Amino acid sequence: MHPTATALAVAIVVAPLVVAAPSRAAPGAPLASKIGRDCTIGGKKLAGRVKVVDAFPDFEVEVVDAFPDLQVKRVDAFPDECGRWRMVDAFPDFTIKLVDAFPDFTIKYVDAFPGVP
């Protein structure tokens, strides 16, 4: 067999194996983060009125000290920007459950600069 024909046969066999897997990250999201750059996860914006529940939450969240997916500032008024949460008992924009393992995303409570780090 001619050397060029052998190289061509190897290229044809190997080529289908070198296909990149599709990304599961949200459009515009860095690969390391579960939260999009537009501060949404699952189509819900992570700003606004938040209620902590024990059952059937929108998101399960773990509070961490380092490398959070989202930095959260608790506010009393105007929770309209990414990471600004007003804790409420009624009429929340979304609900969370605090967990110790397997969260949907992690948060760190901060006094300044809330949002996606």
N, C-alpha and C positions, 0 to 999 in steps of 0.2 A: 504494500500500500504506500502511496506517495506521502511524504511527511506533511505536506500542506493539507491533504485530505484527513490525516489523523488529527491534526490540530483543529480542523473544522468540526470533526465529529465530537471531539472533547468539548468544544465551545457550545455546541448544540445541546449536549447532555447536561452541562453545568449551568447554562444560562437560566433555565427555569428555577433553579435552586437559589439564585441570588436576587430574590424579589423582596423588597422592603415590606414589612408588616404595616398595616394602617395604624395611625396613631389613635388612641382612645381619648386623648386630651381634648378639651373643649377648644373650639376655634379661638385663636388668640391667646391661649393659655400656655405658660411655660410648662415643659414636660414634667418638672418636679412638683408642680402644684396641682391640687385638685380644683382650685378656684380659678375661674377665668379672669383675665385682666380687666374685664368689665364688672368685676365683683359679683358674679353670679355663679351659682352651682345648681344644676338641674332646672335652669330657667328662673330661679328665684334670686332676687337681689339681696345681698347680705347687709342690708341697712334697714333701719326702721324699728318698729315695735316688736319686741321678742318676749315670748312666754316660755318659761322652763316648765316642762311637763314630765310625768313619769311614764306615760304610755302614748303610743302613736304619735311620735314627733315627726316633724318634717325632716329634721337632721339630728344625727347623734354626734355630739361634740365632745372632744377631750380638751381640757385646759392643760397647757404645758408651759414650761418656763423658757424653753429655747426652741428655735426653728419652727414657729407656728405657720400654718397655712394662711391665717388671718389675724391681724392685730385688732383688738376690739377695745373701744373706749365707751364706757357706760355714760350716757348723758340723760339729762332731765328734759331737754327740749331740742327740737330740730334734729332728729336722727335721720337726716336725709343724705348723708354721704357714706361711702364705703367704710364699713367697720364701726360706724356709730350706732350703738344699740340703746334703745330705751326699754328697760325691763318693765313689763306690764302684767296684769292679772286678767285682762279682758281685751278682746278685739286685737289680737296680735297680727302682724304681717306674716310671721312664720313662728314655728315652735321648735324648741331644741330639747334634747335630753342629754344630760351630762353623763358621760361614760368614762370608764378607765381603760378600755381596750376596744380596738376595731371601730374607731370613729369614722364618720363621713369626712370630717376635716378637723383640724386642731386649731385652737385659738390661744392667744395670750392677751390678758387684760393689760392695757397700757393707759398712761395719762396723756400721752401726746402721740401724734402721727399714727392714727388708726388706718387700717386698710391692708391691702396685700403687700407684704414686705418685698 
